[in-house]
Amino acid sequence: MCNTESVELETVHGDEAVWLKQTIQRHVDLTGSHKARQVVRDFAEWLPKFVKVFPTEYKRILEEEEKAAAKLAADESVSGSASGSESDKTIEAAESQEAANGRKSGDATAPANDLVDIEDALVDEALLSDRFKKLDKLRGFVKYKRRGDKYRNARKRVNDWDEISARQTKAQLQVQAARCIDCGIPFCQSDADGCPIGNVIPKWNELVYKNQWREAFNRLMATNNFPEFTGRVCPAPCEGACVAGISELPVAIKSIEAAIIDHAWEMGWMQPVVPATRTGMKVAIVGSGPAGLSAADQLNSIGHSVTVFEREDRVGGLLTYGIPNMKLDKRLVHRRVDKMEKEGVQFVTNAHVGVTHSAAELHANYDAVLLATGATWPRDLSIEGRHQLSGIHFAMEYLTGNTKSVLGGKSDESSKKMISAEGKRVVVIGGGDTGNDCIGTAVRQGAASVVNFELLPQPPKQRAADNPWPQFPRVYRVDYGHEEVISRWGKDPREYSISAKRFVGGNDQQLEGIETVRVAWTKNSETGQWSMAEVPGSEEFHKADLVFLAMGFLGPENKVIEELAVKQGPRSNIQTPEGSYRTTVDKVFAAGDCRRGQSLVVWGINEGRQAAREIDQYLQKSAGSHLPVSGGVVPRTVSVIPTAASVAPRQVAADQQFAVAA
């Protein structure tokens, strides 16, 4: 898997061939490898099979250096003088200064410095623009620091529901894009550990570095329907798999992605594109979350008529009500939905298929049905007091009500039904993004205190031995909600290795607190499995007026599934064959969390895109589709064309030619 847009594949010859043979011979000497010995013996036969992977940017730099060296040698030959002493002194002085500042490339003894350089603190836009002209793309990951989008001041941002992040300038992002290495195998775009939708990240990083923002936008939109969402809420597995992250901090890919699409909207490049023709085929999509919206966008783009059914009063699913406004501004979601409506997608809100709308009617009236209902069945905590006391709520109930209130205003009916943490002692049980969102919401509502229980132990600050690159780094992080609690009360809200045993309430059946016990985790050295045991004598009582359960989700809700008699797997997810999105019911497909289980927004987008491709193949009754697979690639179909109809069957078989049809 090589990214041929950023590397060239060349043959090995000359001095490189000599070095290659010597290297293989050394391998033979050290290991006794039979295969390597065979390669050395028949090296002339094996040599054409070797391929040199040459990063294009690196090759360009080498060629420029060779030309510069040749020109310098020619100049010296003509003048007959020694190299300019003043220039040498200037270079030596610059190198000495770099070494003194601990910034010289490859200086292993340079002290680490977490402070911001004063020269970086005082730069303005004009200076950064000038600095871009001198950017070193070849060694950018060494020379330039990682710089992601910063959060706004924690003490100030808790007073509003505006986005928490402050964006960078274009010039700052060009510096960051210069850190992207021309790696032969970009793990950042691998769906195994990197980007599930196969974003061609090195390509649009390079285009941003070159200040070619329109081209970067085109490249990004070829793989991702909604980069304004993923650029804000995705945990960025691509950065965890970044090759630069092996020895340095990874490139701030997420920040660059968000900047590209934000700039596109500002420039007016995001205009509605209505299909020139319609196929006459109708598709019903149940659910308007990331999977449903991406599938609708894809299917509509090639002319199918798409209707999206959403059970809530606003379109967006998880994007609208599952993620708080300070993390994803709902104006961005509404803006995208408006664009899709202008392109021909129809949205039906307050349509709970299986409850208020018949799933059987959808199945009868549409040519295909896609279930993209998400995994909204929350995991409960069935301990004493759970169902007897008031004040214990699922996280999504809390977040949904608050977002409705924020969008509707204080006079809205939803504000009266909203769960408010104002003046209350809040405990959030469960970590992850949902738990953190509950923390940030409670702080903004004016909670008296916020504590977060996590059953698992505190993660390490660096990758553990069983969490190597390029896996997503399971390390200790301080997210926006944690930072806001620290800024207000001076302490991280998280309590690790703690288990809730009993909810305690008064005579009025109102929650008063939680009895807990500490737990210890041990790993079996033989099986590698972890086991948990309660620590004797570690019982505690935590006062609480409100508890929010953020312990994940068990699977999809069953109303529409039961009505359509769609088969479910052992974990209650909708069952489909491996590599397919087709369910056990004819013309019914599934995508997103309802099929794969609780996951990321970016995985939902990928599921929707690939389900749309399979639905298109089904509707067209063809193995081909003009919709792309992961990475924005549209596969070509191959058909067999005989050379002549009159040739004998055996001759036809021998002389068949293969033609590639788009």
C-alpha positions in Angstrom: 0.0 0.0 0.0 1.9 3.1 -1.2 0.6 6.6 -1.7 1.7 7.2 -5.2 0.7 10.8 -5.0 3.5 11.5 -2.6 6.1 8.9 -3.5 7.6 7.5 -6.7 8.4 3.9 -7.4 11.8 3.5 -9.1 14.2 0.7 -10.1 17.4 0.0 -8.3 20.6 0.4 -10.2 24.2 1.6 -10.1 25.8 2.3 -6.6 22.4 1.5 -5.0 22.4 -1.9 -6.5 25.9 -2.6 -5.1 24.8 -1.4 -1.7 21.6 -3.5 -1.8 23.6 -6.7 -2.6 26.1 -5.9 0.2 23.2 -5.4 2.6 21.6 -8.7 1.7 25.0 -10.5 2.0 25.4 -9.1 5.5 21.9 -10.4 6.3 23.1 -13.9 5.1 26.2 -13.6 7.3 24.2 -12.7 10.3 21.2 -15.0 9.9 22.2 -17.8 7.5 19.0 -17.1 5.6 18.6 -19.6 2.7 16.3 -17.2 0.8 18.7 -14.3 1.1 21.6 -16.5 0.0 19.6 -17.5 -3.1 19.0 -13.8 -3.9 22.7 -13.0 -3.6 23.6 -15.9 -5.8 21.1 -15.0 -8.5 21.2 -11.2 -7.9 21.1 -10.2 -11.6 17.8 -12.1 -11.9 16.3 -10.7 -8.6 17.4 -7.1 -9.0 14.5 -6.0 -11.4 12.0 -7.2 -8.7 13.2 -4.7 -6.1 11.5 -1.3 -6.0 12.8 1.9 -4.5 10.1 4.0 -2.8 11.2 7.6 -3.2 9.2 10.5 -1.5 8.6 13.1 -4.2 9.3 16.0 -1.9 12.6 14.5 -0.7 13.6 13.8 -4.3 12.9 17.4 -5.2 15.1 18.7 -2.3 18.0 16.4 -3.3 17.8 17.5 -6.9 17.8 21.2 -5.8 20.8 20.6 -3.5 22.7 18.8 -6.3 22.0 21.8 -8.7 23.1 24.3 -6.0 26.2 22.3 -5.3 27.0 22.1 -9.0 26.5 25.8 -9.5 28.7 26.6 -6.5 31.4 24.4 -7.8 31.2 26.2 -11.2 31.3 29.6 -9.6 34.3 28.7 -7.5 36.1 27.3 -10.6 35.6 30.6 -12.5 36.5 32.9 -9.7 39.5 30.9 -8.5 38.8 32.1 -4.9 37.9 30.4 -1.7 34.3 30.1 -0.6 32.9 33.4 0.7 34.2 33.8 4.3 31.4 36.1 5.3 28.8 33.6 4.2 30.6 30.8 6.1 30.7 32.9 9.2 27.0 33.7 8.9 26.1 30.0 8.5 28.5 29.0 11.4 27.0 31.7 13.6 23.4 30.5 12.8 24.4 26.9 13.5 26.0 27.9 16.8 22.9 29.8 17.8 20.7 26.9 16.9 22.8 24.6 19.0 22.7 27.1 21.9 18.9 27.2 21.7 18.7 23.4 21.6 17.0 23.5 18.2 19.7 22.0 16.0 18.5 19.0 14.0 19.6 15.6 15.4 21.1 17.1 18.6 20.3 14.3 21.0 21.7 16.4 23.9 19.4 19.4 23.4 17.3 19.9 26.5 13.5 19.5 26.2 11.6 22.7 26.6 7.9 22.8 27.0 7.8 26.7 27.2 6.8 28.7 24.1 9.7 30.5 22.4 9.4 34.2 22.9 9.9 34.6 19.1 6.7 32.4 18.6 4.8 34.5 21.1 5.5 37.8 19.4 4.9 36.9 15.7 2.1 38.4 13.7 0.4 37.3 10.5 2.8 39.2 8.3 5.8 37.6 9.9 4.3 34.2 9.7 3.5 34.7 6.0 7.1 35.7 5.4 8.3 32.7 7.4 6.3 30.4 5.1 8.6 31.4 2.2 11.4 29.9 4.2 9.6 26.8 5.4 11.6 23.6 5.4 9.2 20.8 4.3 11.9 18.2 4.3 12.8 18.5 8.0 9.6 20.3 9.1 8.6 17.6 11.6 11.9 18.3 13.4 12.2 22.0 13.1 8.6 23.0 13.9 6.5 22.3 16.9 3.1 20.7 16.9 0.4 23.3 17.2 -3.2 22.2 17.4 -6.3 24.3 17.9 -6.2 25.7 21.5 -9.2 25.8 23.8 -10.5 29.2 24.8 -9.8 30.3 28.4 -11.6 27.8 30.7 -12.8 30.4 33.1 -14.4 32.4 30.4 -15.8 29.7 28.1 -17.9 28.1 30.9 -20.1 31.2 30.8 -21.4 30.5 27.3 -22.4 27.6 24.9 -20.1 28.8 22.1 -17.5 26.5 20.5 -14.6 25.8 22.9 -11.8 25.9 20.3 -10.0 28.9 18.9 -8.9 28.4 15.3 -5.4 29.1 13.8 -4.5 31.4 11.0 -3.8 30.0 7.5 -0.1 30.9 7.9 0.1 28.9 11.2 -1.5 25.9 9.5 0.9 26.1 6.6 3.7 25.7 9.2 1.9 22.8 10.7 1.4 21.2 7.3 5.1 21.4 6.7 5.6 18.9 9.5 3.9 16.2 7.4 6.5 13.7 6.4 6.5 12.2 2.9 6.3 8.7 4.3 6.1 5.9 1.8 3.3 4.2 3.8 1.1 6.8 5.5 -0.5 4.9 8.4 -2.7 8.0 9.1 -5.0 7.0 6.2 -5.1 3.3 7.1 -8.6 2.1 8.1 -6.9 -0.4 10.5 -5.4 2.2 12.9 -5.8 5.5 11.2 -8.7 7.2 9.3 -11.6 4.9 8.8 -12.8 6.8 5.7 -9.4 6.7 4.1 -8.8 10.5 3.9 -5.7 11.0 1.7 -4.2 13.1 4.5 -0.6 13.6 3.1 -2.0 15.0 -0.1 -4.2 17.7 1.5 -1.5 18.5 4.0 0.9 19.2 1.1 -1.7 21.3 -0.7 -2.2 23.4 2.4 1.6 23.8 2.8 1.7 25.1 -0.8 -1.2 27.5 0.0 -3.4 25.7 -2.5 -6.6 25.7 -0.4 -9.1 25.0 -3.2 -7.2 21.9 -4.3 -7.0 20.8 -0.7 -10.8 21.2 -0.3 -11.4 19.1 -3.4 -9.1 16.4 -2.2 -10.8 16.4 1.3 -14.4 16.3 -0.1 -13.5 13.3 -2.3 -13.4 11.1 0.9 -15.3 12.9 3.6 -18.9 14.2 3.3 -18.8 16.2 6.6 -15.2 17.3 7.6 -16.7 20.2 9.6 -18.0 17.6 12.0 -15.0 15.2 12.1 -12.6 18.2 12.3 -14.3 19.1 15.6 -15.5 16.0 17.4 -13.3 13.1 16.1 -10.7 11.9 18.5 -8.3 11.7 15.5 -7.1 8.2 15.3 -5.2 9.5 12.2 -2.9 11.5 14.6 -2.3 8.4 16.7 -1.1 6.6 13.6 1.0 9.5 12.2 4.5 8.4 11.3 6.0 11.6 12.7 4.5 10.6 16.0 7.0 7.7 16.3 9.7 10.1 17.5 8.0 13.5 17.7 4.5 14.8 18.4 2.2 14.0 15.5 1.0 16.5 12.9 -2.2 18.4 13.9 -4.2 16.7 11.2 -7.6 17.4 12.8 -6.9 21.2 13.0 -5.9 21.3 9.3 -9.0 19.3 8.3 -11.3 21.7 10.1 -9.6 24.7 8.6 -9.9 23.5 5.0 -13.7 23.1 5.2 -14.2 26.3 7.2 -12.3 28.2 4.6 -14.3 26.5 1.8 -17.6 27.7 3.4 -16.1 31.2 3.8 -15.0 31.4 0.2 -18.4 30.2 -1.1 -17.1 26.9 -2.5 -19.8 24.9 -0.7 -22.7 25.4 -3.1 -25.7 23.1 -3.6 -25.2 20.7 -6.5 -28.5 19.3 -7.8 -28.2 16.0 -9.8 -28.7 16.6 -13.5 -31.0 13.6 -13.8 -33.0 11.3 -11.5 -33.0 7.5 -11.6 -36.6 7.1 -10.6 -35.5 5.0 -7.6 -36.6 5.9 -4.1 -34.6 5.2 -0.9 -35.9 5.6 2.7 -33.3 6.2 5.4 -34.3 5.7 9.0 -32.1 8.0 11.2 -30.3 11.2 10.4 -27.0 10.7 12.3 -23.6 10.5 10.6 -24.4 7.2 8.8 -27.8 8.3 7.6 -26.7 11.7 6.4 -23.6 10.5 4.6 -25.6 7.7 2.9 -28.3 10.3 1.9 -25.7 12.6 0.5 -24.0 9.9 -1.6 -27.2 8.4 -3.0 -28.7 11.8 -3.8 -25.6 12.8 -5.6 -26.1 10.1 -8.3 -29.7 10.8 -8.8 -31.7 8.5 -6.4 -34.6 10.2 -4.6 -33.8 10.0 -0.8 -36.1 10.6 2.1 -34.6 10.7 5.6 -36.9 9.9 8.6 -35.8 11.4 12.0 -37.7 10.7 15.2 -36.6 14.0 16.9 -37.8 17.5 16.1 -34.5 18.4 14.4 -32.4 16.6 11.9 -28.9 15.4 12.8 -29.3 12.6 15.3 -26.2 12.3 17.5 -24.7 15.4 15.8 -27.6 17.5 17.0 -28.6 16.2 20.4 -25.8 13.8 21.4 -23.0 16.3 21.3 -23.2 19.6 23.2 -23.2 22.9 21.3 -19.9 24.1 22.8 -18.3 21.0 21.1 -20.2 21.1 17.8 -22.1 24.3 17.0 -25.5 23.3 15.8 -25.5 26.1 13.2 -22.9 23.9 11.3 -25.3 20.9 11.3 -28.2 23.0 10.2 -26.2 24.7 7.5 -25.2 21.3 6.1 -28.8 20.0 6.3 -30.1 23.1 4.5 -27.6 22.5 1.7 -28.7 18.9 1.3 -32.4 19.9 1.2 -31.5 22.3 -1.6 -29.9 19.4 -3.4 -33.1 17.4 -3.3 -32.9 15.3 -0.1 -36.2 15.3 1.8 -36.3 15.2 5.6 -39.2 14.1 7.8 -38.9 15.0 11.5 -40.9 13.7 14.4 -41.1 10.4 12.5 -40.4 7.5 14.9 -40.4 4.6 12.4 -41.9 1.6 14.2 -43.9 3.8 16.5 -45.5 6.8 14.7 -44.7 5.6 11.2 -45.1 2.1 9.8 -41.8 0.4 8.9 -43.9 -2.0 6.7 -45.2 0.9 4.7 -41.7 2.2 4.1 -40.6 -1.3 3.0 -43.6 -1.4 0.5 -43.3 2.1 -0.8 -39.6 2.5 -1.4 -37.1 0.6 -3.6 -34.6 0.3 -0.7 -34.6 1.0 3.0 -31.5 1.8 5.0 -31.6 1.5 8.8 -29.2 4.0 10.4 -30.9 4.3 13.8 -27.7 4.3 15.9 -27.0 2.4 19.1 -29.3 4.4 21.5 -30.1 1.7 24.1 -28.0 2.9 27.1 -26.2 0.6 29.5 -27.9 0.8 33.0 -26.4 0.4 36.5 -28.7 -2.0 38.3 -27.8 -1.5 41.9 -29.9 -0.8 44.9 -31.8 2.5 44.7 -31.5 2.9 40.9 -35.2 2.8 40.2 -36.5 3.9 43.6 -34.8 7.3 43.8 -35.2 10.4 41.7 -32.1 12.3 40.5 -30.5 9.4 38.5 -30.6 9.9 34.7 -29.0 8.5 31.5 -26.4 10.8 30.0 -28.2 11.2 26.7 -31.5 12.2 28.5 -29.5 15.0 30.2 -27.6 16.1 27.1 -30.5 16.0 24.8 -32.7 18.1 27.1 -30.0 20.7 27.6 -29.3 21.1 23.9 -33.0 21.5 23.2 -33.1 24.2 25.8 -30.0 26.0 24.3 -31.5 25.9 20.8 -35.0 26.8 21.9 -34.2 29.6 24.4 -35.4 30.0 28.0 -39.0 30.6 26.9 -39.1 27.3 25.0 -41.2 24.5 26.4 -38.1 22.2 26.4 -36.4 24.5 28.9 -39.1 23.6 31.5 -38.4 19.9 31.0 -34.6 20.3 31.1 -32.6 18.6 33.8 -30.7 21.4 35.5 -27.5 20.9 37.6 -27.6 24.4 39.0 -26.5 24.4 42.6 -26.4 20.6 42.8 -23.7 18.1 43.6 -23.2 16.1 40.4 -21.6 12.7 39.9 -21.0 11.3 36.4 -20.5 7.6 36.3 -18.5 6.6 33.2 -15.7 8.3 31.2 -15.2 8.8 27.5 -16.6 11.6 25.4 -20.1 11.3 26.8 -19.0 11.5 30.4 -16.8 14.5 29.6 -19.7 16.2 27.8 -21.9 15.7 30.9 -19.1 17.3 33.0 -18.8 20.4 30.7 -22.6 20.8 30.6 -23.0 20.6 34.4 -20.2 23.2 34.9 -22.0 25.6 32.5 -25.3 25.1 34.3 -23.7 26.1 37.6 -23.2 22.9 39.5 -22.0 23.1 43.1 -19.5 20.3 42.4 -18.7 17.7 39.8 -17.1 14.3 40.3 -16.5 11.6 37.7 -16.3 7.9 38.5 -14.3 5.6 36.3 -14.2 1.9 37.0 -10.9 1.4 35.1 -7.5 2.5 36.5 -5.9 5.8 35.4 -4.2 5.4 32.0 -0.4 5.9 31.7 0.9 9.3 30.5 2.8 7.6 27.7 2.0 4.5 25.6 2.2 1.2 27.5 4.1 -1.8 26.2 0.9 -3.4 25.0 -0.2 -0.2 23.2 2.4 0.4 20.5 2.3 2.8 17.6 0.3 3.0 15.3 -2.5 1.9 17.6 -4.7 4.7 19.1 -2.8 5.9 22.1 -4.6 4.9 25.3 -3.0 7.5 27.5 -4.0 10.0 30.2 -5.6 13.1 28.7 -7.2 16.2 30.2 -10.2 17.1 28.0 -12.2 20.3 28.0 -14.6 19.3 30.7 -11.9 18.1 33.0 -9.9 21.4 32.4 -13.0 23.4 33.3 -13.5 21.6 36.6 -9.8 22.1 37.5 -10.0 25.8 36.7 -13.0 26.2 38.9 -12.3 23.9 41.9 -8.6 23.2 41.5 -8.9 19.4 41.2 -9.4 16.9 38.4 -12.9 15.5 38.7 -12.0 11.9 37.9 -11.8 9.2 40.5 -10.3 6.0 39.0 -10.7 2.4 40.0 -14.0 3.0 41.9 -17.2 1.1 41.8 -20.7 2.3 42.8 -22.4 -0.1 45.2 -25.6 1.6 46.3 -27.6 4.7 45.7 -28.8 6.3 49.0 -31.8 8.5 49.4 -34.0 10.1 52.1 -37.7 9.5 53.0 -38.7 11.7 50.1 -37.1 9.2 47.6 -34.7 11.9 46.5 -31.1 10.9 45.9 -28.6 12.0 48.6 -25.4 10.1 47.7 -23.6 7.0 46.5 -21.8 4.3 48.5 -18.7 3.2 46.6 -15.7 0.8 47.0 -12.3 1.0 45.4 -11.2 -1.8 43.1 -7.8 -3.3 42.2 -7.0 -4.6 38.7 -4.5 -7.5 38.2 -3.3 -9.0 34.9 -2.9 -12.7 34.4 0.7 -13.2 33.1 -0.3 -16.3 31.2 -3.6 -15.4 29.5 -3.1 -11.6 29.5 -6.6 -11.1 30.9 -7.4 -8.5 33.5 -9.5 -9.2 36.6 -11.0 -6.9 39.2 -11.4 -7.3 42.9 -12.8 -5.0 45.6 -10.3 -3.5 48.0 -11.3 -4.4 51.6 -11.9 -1.4 53.8 -12.1 1.1 50.9 -15.8 1.9 51.3 -16.7 5.5 50.9 -19.8 7.7 50.7 -20.1 10.5 48.1 -22.8 13.1 48.5 -24.8 13.6 45.3 -28.0 15.3 44.2 -27.7 14.3 40.5 -26.1 11.2 38.9 -25.6 10.8 35.2 -25.0 7.4 33.8 -22.5 7.6 30.9 -21.5 3.9 30.6 -21.9 3.4 26.9 -24.6 1.7 24.8 -25.8 -1.9 24.3 -27.2 -1.6 20.8 -30.1 -0.3 18.7 -33.7 0.1 20.0 -35.9 -2.7 18.6 -39.2 -1.2 17.4 -38.3 -0.9 13.7 -36.1 -4.0 13.7 -38.9 -6.1 15.2 -41.5 -4.8 12.7 -39.3 -5.6 9.7 -38.2 -8.9 11.3 -34.5 -8.1 10.7 -32.1 -10.6 12.2 -29.9 -9.4 15.1 -26.5 -10.7 16.2 -25.5 -11.9 19.7 -24.9 -8.3 20.9 -28.3 -7.1 19.5 -26.7 -5.3 16.5 -28.4 -5.7 13.1 -26.7 -8.7 11.5 -25.2 -8.5 8.0 -22.7 -10.7 6.1 -19.1 -9.8 6.5 -18.2 -6.9 4.2 -21.8 -6.2 3.4 -24.6 -3.9 4.6 -27.5 -6.0 3.4 -29.7 -7.5 6.1 -31.6 -10.7 6.1 -34.7 -8.9 4.7 -34.9 -8.1 1.0 -34.0 -4.5 0.1 -33.3 -3.6 3.7 -29.8 -2.4 4.5 -28.1 -1.3 7.8 -25.2 1.1 8.5 -23.6 2.8 11.5 -23.8 2.0 15.1 -26.9 -0.1 14.7 -24.8 -2.5 12.6 -21.3 -2.3 14.0 -22.0 -1.1 17.6 -21.2 2.1 19.5 -18.4 3.8 17.5 -17.0 7.2 16.3 -18.7 9.7 14.0 -16.1 9.1 11.4 -16.9 5.4 11.4 -20.6 6.3 11.0 -19.7 8.4 7.9 -17.7 5.5 6.4 -20.6 3.1 7.1 -23.1 5.4 5.4 -20.8 5.9 2.4 -20.2 2.2 1.8 -23.8 1.2 2.5 -24.9 3.8 -0.2 -22.5 2.2 -2.7 -24.0 -1.3 -2.0 -27.6 0.1 -2.2 -26.7 1.7 -5.6 -25.4 -1.6 -6.9 -28.7 -3.2 -5.7 -30.9 -0.6 -7.3 -29.0 -0.6 -10.6 -28.8 -4.4 -10.6 -25.1 -4.1 -11.4 -21.8 -5.0 -9.8 -20.6 -1.6 -10.7 -21.3 1.8 -9.0 -20.0 5.3 -9.6 -19.9 5.8 -5.8 -16.4 5.4 -4.3 -15.1 2.9 -1.8 -12.9 4.1 1.1 -10.3 6.6 0.1 -12.5 8.2 -2.6 -11.5 5.5 -5.2 -14.1 4.4 -7.7 -13.3 0.8 -8.6 -13.4 -0.2 -12.2 -15.4 -3.2 -13.4 -13.7 -5.8 -15.7 -15.5 -7.5 -18.5 -14.2 -10.2 -20.9 -14.4 -9.4 -24.6 -13.6 -12.3 -27.1 -11.4 -11.3 -30.1 -13.8 -12.7 -32.6 -17.2 -14.4 -32.4 -16.3 -16.9 -35.1 -13.2 -18.2 -33.4 -13.4 -21.7 -32.0 -14.1 -21.9 -28.2 -10.6 -23.1 -27.4 -9.1 -20.3 -29.5 -11.4 -17.7 -27.9 -10.2 -18.9 -24.4 -6.6 -18.5 -25.5 -7.0 -15.1 -27.2 -9.4 -13.4 -24.8 -8.7 -9.7 -24.2 -9.7 -7.9 -21.0 -11.2 -4.4 -21.4 -11.7 -2.0 -18.5 -15.0 -0.2 -18.3 -15.5 2.8 -16.1 
